[in-house]
């Protein structure tokens, strides 16, 4: 593995990734507090300080290990989950949907903001590759987090959204999967199911949405 390329990749992705995971987790905490659960607030997790959300294994060790093991072909990581006591929510089943949705929604908004930066850099005639690549990395990182976290299986946000939407009997059945859900998801990722049937189609749609939303700004800067 080329160490120089690794350092360059880390430098480009460091800020987008830190923002992506920090705002994602803080958004869950803000939403939970809004709907009646102060657990994250009491533990100091409703913050934009990335140190409060970084998991030494999931945020640092695992991505680096996978980067070296797969020559950058496959990366995966996770932040320290924000604690949410769904029983404290005013309407647990309904409010669970909004709390779970807050994280992926924050990532899509961030992808949109990085896209704005990319368009503005282009409009100003900037040819600085570092900032252009960082903006592109910000779009990619946040769209991956947006799409992956919407996968409909607990403990991912999409699974909790589905639990909130399903009737009680089916919701309870799906919720029981959560203790093993991470391993099921990882198995599906390794088998290529998540990438082929979920991530690619959803990310294609995400890029289409961003391009559509950016078209007025692009027209204005021409």
Secondary structure, DSSP 8 states (H G I E B T S, - for coil): --HHHHHHHHHHHHHHHHHHHHHHHHHHHHHHHHTT--HHHHTT-SSS-GGGT--IIIIIIHHHHHHHHTTTS------------GGGSTTHHHHHHHHHHHHHHHHHHHHHHHHHHHHHHHHTT---HHHHHHHHHHHHHHHHHHHHHTSSSTTSHHHHHHHHHS-HHHHHHHHTTHHHHHHHHHHHHHTTHHIIIIIHHHHHHHHHHHHHHHHHHHHHH-
